[in-house]
Amino acid sequence: MNPFLQWLKKRDSVWTLTSIGFGLCCLAFAALGGNWVIGYAPHPLPVIALLALVFGAAQLLGQRWARWVGLAWVVSVELMALFVAFVLGWDWVMLLAVAAIGLGIFAFVRNAFRPDYLQDDDDRPFLSLVLLFRERPYLDADIAARLASQAWDMDVRAYRGEEDDEEADNDNYSEDGAASIIGDPPLMIGMHPDATMMIHAFDTPYFEDAEVVAQEVTELRIRNAILEHQGWVAVDILHWHGEGEGQSEAYRLIARFLAELADDNVLAVIDTDAEIVIAYDRELEEKLRSHDPRTQLRKPHYVPIVTIEGDDPELVAAVEEAQQRWPEFVAAFEQRHTTGDENFSVKAPFGEEGAEEFMWVAVTGMENDIIYGELGNEPATGNLKIGDRVNLPVAHVNDWIYLHNDELIGGFSVKVLAARSGQRRQ
C-alpha cells in the first residue's frame, strides 16, 4: 500500500489534517478581516491558527509534546465559541456549536492521551523477550500450559492439534477469564484474560548470521552467547486487552512465563524493543519474577569482559607502565599494616593461549615471585569461579591496583578501557 494511504489509516492523521486545514482557514479569515490585534493584545483568531498549525506540524514530525499544543488548540476554540455565544446571545446554532466542540475536545483527549498499549498497531512498541539456550528445552502445549499455570497462578489448559478442536470449541477457550496454550512448537498461541501472545520455541540459532552479529559485540559473555546458543524461546504480545498499567503488566506476564525456563541452560536474554542482549547470571530467574523485569535485567551482575586487540598501542603502554612500577605495589603491600592501605589486586591472564581471559585477583600474599589470592571476577569460561583461591607468577601480572587514603593507585589498563567505553557511549 502507498505510504501516504497507510498514514491516512491511522487515527492521528485525521487530527493532523484537520488542524492544518483549520489553521490555514483561520489565517485566511484573519487576513481578510484584518483581525490581527484587539487594542494591544493579539486577536484570538491568529493565535488559534498558530496553535493548530504548530500542532499539525509537530504531529507530522512525530513529537509527543504535540498533544499538549493540540489540547491548547481545541480548548481555545471552545473558549472562543463560548465568548461569541455570550456576546451575540445563545440560540440553537450556538448551542449545537459549543456542544460539538466539547465532544471534539473529549474525542481529542481520548485519542491523544490514550495509553501506549492502545496505540495503532504500527506505532505500538513490540513487546517481546527472548531466551537463548545452549540446547532448547523440550516444550509442547502441555508443558507450556503447566509452566504458564505456575507463572500466572491460574489454571491454564492445553489444546493440541485437530483432535482437540471439538473440546476447545466446547470449552470456549477464548472467553473472558479463560487461559490456554494452543498448538505445538515451533509456534503456539497463548490466551490470557489480559493478552493474546505468541510463544516461539525453535531449535535453531536466533540470529540469521550469528558470526556477523557477534563481531559487533565487544563484551565476551554476550559474544559467546550469540555464537554458542542452539535454540531459543520467545514470547510476543500480539494484543493487550487488559486494564492496568498496560505495557508494564504485559512485560511482567512475559517475564514470569520465561522465568519458569530460566536455568543455567540459558545463555542470554534479548529485550527486542530496547535491542539489547543481556548475559545470563544466577539472579536471572529472580529478575524475571520482579515487578519491573526489564529494569532489573539491565542491572549489571558481572564486571564486563571487553575484548580488545592484544597489540593495541595504548593498552601495551599501560601494561608496560604497570610492570615498570611493580615495585611500588610490592612496597605498599608489605607496609599495608602500618599505612592502612587496602584492597590490593592484580590482573593477569587465565585460560589457554589465544583464548585468555584477564581477571582480577585479590592478593592475600606474595612469596618467591608467586602471588597468592582469590579470584575477583566471575569467569566467562572455564572451571574457575569467583572467590576461588589461585596463584600466579609475578611475570604474568599486567596491571595492579590498591586503595591509599581513599584514592585508587594503579589501574593503568582500567583507565584505557574506561576511556574506550566512554567513547562508545558518545
C-alpha distance (Angstrom), angle and dihedral (degrees) to the residues before:
residue distance angle dihedral
M1 . . .
N2 3.82 . .
P3 3.86 109.3 .
F4 3.82 90.5 -127.7
L5 3.79 91.5 53.8
Q6 3.80 89.9 48.0
W7 3.79 89.2 53.1
L8 3.82 91.1 48.8
K9 3.81 89.5 57.8
K10 3.80 91.1 63.3
R11 3.77 116.4 94.0
D12 3.84 92.4 -130.6
S13 3.81 90.9 60.9
V14 3.84 90.8 69.0
W15 3.80 91.8 57.5
T16 3.80 91.8 43.6
L17 3.80 94.4 53.3
T18 3.83 92.5 40.9
S19 3.80 93.0 52.1
I20 3.79 93.9 48.2
G21 3.82 92.5 47.1
F22 3.82 91.5 44.7
G23 3.81 91.8 48.5
L24 3.81 93.1 50.3
C25 3.82 91.6 48.1
C26 3.82 91.7 50.0
L27 3.80 90.9 50.1
A28 3.81 90.1 50.0
F29 3.85 92.0 50.7
A30 3.80 90.4 46.6
A31 3.81 91.1 51.5
L32 3.80 94.2 45.9
G33 3.79 93.4 47.8
G34 3.78 97.0 35.9
N35 3.80 88.8 -123.5
W36 3.79 100.1 157.4
V37 3.80 103.8 118.5
I38 3.78 139.9 14.8
G39 3.76 106.5 -151.7
Y40 3.77 104.2 -49.6
A41 3.80 95.1 -23.7
P42 3.80 126.7 85.7
H43 3.80 116.6 -102.9
P44 3.84 112.9 -106.6
L45 3.81 92.7 -125.6
P46 3.84 98.7 67.9
V47 3.83 90.1 39.0
I48 3.81 90.3 55.9
A49 3.81 89.6 44.7
L50 3.80 90.8 52.8
L51 3.83 92.3 49.7
A52 3.81 90.7 49.6
L53 3.81 93.5 49.2
V54 3.82 93.9 45.7
F55 3.80 89.7 49.6
G56 3.81 92.0 49.7
A57 3.80 93.4 47.4
A58 3.82 92.4 47.1
Q59 3.80 90.2 49.3
L60 3.81 90.3 53.4
L61 3.81 89.2 51.9
G62 3.82 91.2 49.0
Q63 3.82 96.0 -118.5
R64 3.82 115.2 165.6
W65 3.83 92.2 -150.6
A66 3.80 89.0 63.4
R67 3.82 90.7 87.1
W68 3.81 91.3 64.5
V69 3.82 91.0 52.9
G70 3.79 88.2 46.5
L71 3.79 90.8 51.6
A72 3.82 89.7 51.8
W73 3.80 88.6 49.8
V74 3.81 98.1 52.2
V75 3.83 92.8 41.8
S76 3.84 89.8 50.2
V77 3.81 90.0 52.9
E78 3.82 90.1 51.8
L79 3.82 92.4 48.2
M80 3.80 90.9 49.5
A81 3.81 90.5 49.7
L82 3.83 90.8 50.7
F83 3.81 91.0 48.5
V84 3.80 91.9 51.4
A85 3.81 90.8 47.1
F86 3.82 92.3 53.0
V87 3.81 92.3 46.1
L88 3.82 98.3 44.5
G89 3.78 97.3 29.7
W90 3.77 133.4 -108.9
D91 3.79 123.0 -73.6
W92 3.77 134.9 153.6
V93 3.80 92.6 -86.9
M94 3.80 93.3 53.1
L95 3.79 91.7 43.8
L96 3.80 91.5 52.8
A97 3.83 91.4 45.2
V98 3.81 92.9 52.1
A99 3.82 91.4 45.9
A100 3.81 92.3 47.6
I101 3.81 92.1 50.5
G102 3.82 89.4 48.2
L103 3.80 90.2 54.0
G104 3.78 88.0 48.0
I105 3.81 90.4 54.9
F106 3.81 90.0 50.7
A107 3.82 91.4 49.8
F108 3.79 91.8 46.8
V109 3.81 94.0 50.9
R110 3.79 92.0 46.1
N111 3.81 90.8 51.2
A112 3.81 101.8 38.3
F113 3.81 97.6 41.3
R114 3.79 99.1 39.1
P115 3.84 114.4 129.3
D116 3.81 118.5 -90.0
Y117 3.80 91.8 -110.3
L118 3.83 89.8 61.7
Q119 3.81 94.4 54.2
D120 3.78 121.8 117.5
D121 3.80 112.1 -74.3
D122 3.82 92.8 -110.4
D123 3.82 91.5 54.5
R124 3.80 100.1 39.3
P125 3.83 115.5 105.3
F126 3.79 113.6 -108.0
L127 3.80 104.3 -110.2
S128 3.79 109.1 -152.6
L129 3.79 142.8 127.6
V130 3.81 125.1 -165.6
L131 3.82 131.9 -159.5
L132 3.81 117.7 -153.3
F133 3.83 113.5 -150.7
R134 3.79 135.3 -164.0
E135 3.80 83.8 -138.1
R136 3.79 119.9 2.5
P137 3.81 110.8 -116.8
Y138 3.78 116.6 -119.1
L139 3.79 107.4 -91.5
D140 3.79 129.7 175.9
A141 3.81 133.1 156.0
D142 3.82 93.5 -84.8
I143 3.80 94.0 51.0
A144 3.79 92.6 41.4
A145 3.82 90.2 51.2
R146 3.80 91.2 50.5
L147 3.82 91.2 49.3
A148 3.80 91.2 46.3
S149 3.81 91.0 50.6
Q150 3.81 89.4 55.5
A151 3.81 93.7 42.4
W152 3.80 97.4 47.2
D153 3.81 97.9 31.5
M154 3.80 94.1 -126.7
D155 3.78 140.0 97.9
V156 3.81 109.7 -83.9
R157 3.82 119.4 -173.2
A158 3.82 127.0 -151.9
Y159 3.80 124.1 -136.2
R160 3.80 117.3 -173.0
G161 3.76 128.1 -174.2
E162 3.79 131.2 -41.9
E163 3.80 95.7 -43.5
D164 3.79 89.3 68.4
D165 3.81 96.7 46.4
E166 3.80 95.3 94.4
E167 3.80 92.6 46.0
A168 3.78 90.6 47.3
D169 3.80 90.8 51.5
N170 3.80 91.5 49.6
D171 3.80 93.3 47.8
N172 3.81 92.1 44.0
Y173 3.78 92.5 -141.2
S174 3.80 93.3 -168.2
E175 3.79 96.3 58.6
D176 3.82 119.7 116.1
G177 3.77 113.3 -78.1
A178 3.82 94.7 20.2
A179 3.79 124.0 117.2
S180 3.78 126.8 -164.6
I181 3.80 147.1 151.9
I182 3.79 113.6 -132.2
G183 3.82 128.3 -163.2
D184 3.79 134.0 0.4
P185 3.81 135.7 -81.4
P186 2.89 141.1 -40.3
L187 3.83 87.0 39.8
M188 3.80 125.8 21.2
I189 3.78 131.7 168.3
G190 3.79 119.0 -131.2
M191 3.81 117.2 -154.7
H192 3.81 115.8 -161.8
P193 3.83 127.8 167.1
D194 3.81 88.2 -111.5
A195 3.79 103.0 33.5
T196 3.77 149.9 21.9
M197 3.79 112.1 -140.1
M198 3.78 142.7 176.7
I199 3.82 118.7 -130.1
H200 3.81 114.0 -157.3
A201 3.81 121.3 -164.5
F202 3.82 115.2 176.1
D203 3.82 133.3 171.7
T204 3.80 91.2 -151.0
P205 3.82 134.2 81.4
Y206 3.78 114.6 -79.2
F207 3.81 93.7 -135.7
E208 3.78 120.2 66.1
D209 3.82 91.1 -140.0
A210 3.80 107.2 17.7
E211 3.82 94.1 177.8
V212 3.79 92.7 57.5
V213 3.82 91.4 47.4
A214 3.81 91.8 47.1
Q215 3.81 91.6 54.0
E216 3.80 88.7 65.2
V217 3.82 92.6 53.5
T218 3.82 120.1 87.5
E219 3.84 98.8 -177.0
L220 3.79 109.3 90.8
R221 3.84 99.4 -146.7
I222 3.79 92.5 50.7
R223 3.80 91.9 45.0
N224 3.82 90.8 51.7
A225 3.81 91.1 48.3
I226 3.81 91.0 53.4
L227 3.80 92.2 48.5
E228 3.81 99.5 40.0
H229 3.81 105.7 40.9
Q230 3.80 116.1 107.1
G231 3.80 101.3 -177.1
W232 3.77 143.5 16.9
V233 3.79 143.8 -158.4
A234 3.79 122.6 -154.6
V235 3.78 135.9 177.9
D236 3.81 118.9 -153.9
I237 3.80 125.1 -172.9
L238 3.81 106.9 -131.3
H239 3.79 96.2 178.4
W240 3.79 133.0 2.1
H241 3.79 113.8 -153.8
G242 3.77 100.3 159.3
E243 3.76 130.7 104.9
G244 3.79 128.2 -121.0
E245 3.79 126.5 54.8
G246 3.78 95.4 -12.2
Q247 3.80 107.9 -161.3
S248 3.82 94.4 33.1
E249 3.81 91.6 48.7
A250 3.80 90.4 47.5
Y251 3.80 92.8 54.1
R252 3.80 90.8 47.7
L253 3.81 88.8 53.8
I254 3.82 91.6 50.7
A255 3.80 95.3 43.4
R256 3.81 96.0 48.9
F257 3.79 90.6 53.8
L258 3.82 91.9 49.2
A259 3.83 90.0 46.5
E260 3.82 87.1 69.4
L261 3.82 87.8 63.7
A262 3.83 97.7 40.7
D263 3.80 106.5 115.4
D264 3.81 132.2 126.7
N265 3.81 89.3 -75.9
V266 3.82 85.8 76.9
L267 3.80 115.8 93.0
A268 3.80 101.3 -178.1
V269 3.80 148.1 -16.4
I270 3.80 123.5 -126.0
D271 3.80 121.5 -151.7
T272 3.79 98.2 -160.0
D273 3.81 96.8 -168.9
A274 3.83 92.6 52.5
E275 3.84 90.3 37.1
I276 3.80 93.8 -134.2
V277 3.81 133.7 132.5
I278 3.81 117.7 -145.6
A279 3.81 120.6 -162.0
Y280 3.81 118.9 -124.9
D281 3.80 118.2 -98.5
R282 3.80 133.7 173.9
E283 3.81 91.1 -100.5
L284 3.81 93.7 58.1
E285 3.81 96.6 104.9
E286 3.80 91.5 48.7
K287 3.81 91.2 48.9
L288 3.81 92.1 50.3
R289 3.81 91.0 51.6
S290 3.81 93.2 49.3
H291 3.81 125.8 107.9
D292 3.82 91.4 -108.3
P293 3.82 106.4 28.7
R294 3.80 97.2 171.9
T295 3.81 92.4 56.1
Q296 3.79 92.8 44.0
L297 3.81 92.3 49.5
R298 3.80 89.7 56.8
K299 3.80 93.1 56.2
P300 3.82 105.2 103.3
H301 3.77 117.4 -117.7
Y302 3.79 99.1 173.2
V303 3.77 131.1 47.1
P304 3.83 102.6 -108.7
I305 3.81 114.4 -103.4
V306 3.78 104.5 -145.3
T307 3.79 119.4 -163.6
I308 3.77 115.4 -136.8
E309 3.81 134.4 168.0
G310 3.80 113.0 -92.4
D311 3.82 92.6 -134.7
D312 3.80 94.0 51.9
P313 3.83 102.6 141.2
E314 3.81 96.3 -141.1
L315 3.79 92.3 48.4
V316 3.81 92.1 46.3
A317 3.80 89.3 52.3
A318 3.82 91.3 49.3
V319 3.83 92.0 51.6
E320 3.82 91.0 48.5
E321 3.80 91.0 51.8
A322 3.82 91.4 49.0
Q323 3.80 91.3 51.5
Q324 3.81 93.9 45.6
R325 3.80 91.0 51.3
W326 3.83 94.7 42.8
P327 3.84 92.2 112.5
E328 3.82 88.0 64.2
F329 3.79 89.9 59.8
V330 3.82 92.7 47.1
A331 3.81 92.4 49.8
A332 3.82 92.7 48.1
F333 3.81 91.6 48.1
E334 3.81 92.3 51.4
Q335 3.82 91.5 49.6
R336 3.82 96.5 41.5
H337 3.82 94.3 111.3
T338 3.81 92.1 57.4
T339 3.81 99.8 36.0
G340 3.81 97.0 41.3
D341 3.82 91.8 -129.0
E342 3.80 113.5 155.6
N343 3.82 148.6 175.5
F344 3.81 97.5 53.0
S345 3.81 110.9 -172.8
V346 3.79 137.3 165.5
K347 3.80 130.8 -162.1
A348 3.78 121.6 -136.5
P349 3.82 140.1 157.4
F350 3.81 121.7 -93.1
G351 3.78 127.8 -173.0
E352 3.78 133.6 34.9
E353 3.78 123.1 -32.0
G354 3.79 110.6 -87.9
A355 3.80 91.5 24.6
E356 3.78 99.9 54.5
E357 3.77 124.1 150.7
F358 3.80 117.7 -154.6
M359 3.79 111.2 -140.3
W360 3.78 138.8 171.3
V361 3.79 122.7 -110.1
A362 3.82 122.3 -160.7
V363 3.81 102.3 -133.9
T364 3.81 117.0 -129.0
G365 3.81 98.3 166.4
M366 3.83 146.7 -8.7
E367 3.77 127.6 -150.0
N368 3.81 134.1 160.0
D369 3.81 93.5 -7.2
I370 3.80 90.9 -52.6
I371 3.80 121.1 119.1
Y372 3.81 119.9 -149.5
G373 3.77 123.0 -163.0
E374 3.81 150.9 113.9
L375 3.79 125.2 -77.0
G376 3.80 109.0 -105.2
N377 3.83 99.3 -168.4
E378 3.79 133.4 62.2
P379 3.84 102.5 -119.8
A380 3.78 119.2 -128.6
T381 3.81 91.6 -142.9
G382 3.81 140.0 11.7
N383 3.79 133.3 47.1
L384 3.79 98.8 -70.5
K385 3.77 121.9 101.3
I386 3.77 135.6 -169.1
G387 3.81 112.5 -74.1
D388 3.81 95.0 26.2
R389 3.81 115.4 140.8
V390 3.80 111.0 -114.3
N391 3.80 139.3 167.8
L392 3.78 130.6 -156.1
P393 3.81 140.3 174.6
V394 3.79 117.6 -95.4
A395 3.81 87.4 -124.1
H396 3.82 89.6 68.1
V397 3.81 94.4 59.0
N398 3.80 113.1 109.6
D399 3.82 99.2 169.4
W400 3.80 140.2 11.8
I401 3.78 138.5 -170.2
Y402 3.80 140.3 -177.8
L403 3.80 139.3 169.6
H404 3.81 119.5 -107.7
N405 3.83 119.1 176.6
D406 3.84 89.5 -21.5
E407 3.82 90.1 -52.8
L408 3.79 122.6 116.1
I409 3.79 111.7 -127.5
G410 3.80 118.8 -160.6
G411 3.79 121.8 0.3
F412 3.81 93.0 140.4
S413 3.81 96.4 162.7
V414 3.81 89.9 41.5
K415 3.80 89.9 62.9
V416 3.81 91.2 52.0
L417 3.81 93.5 48.4
A418 3.82 92.2 44.5
A419 3.80 90.1 53.1
R420 3.82 90.5 49.9
S421 3.79 90.6 49.5
G422 3.80 90.8 51.8
Q423 3.78 91.1 51.0
R424 3.82 91.3 52.3
R425 3.81 91.2 51.9
Q426 3.82 93.5 52.4
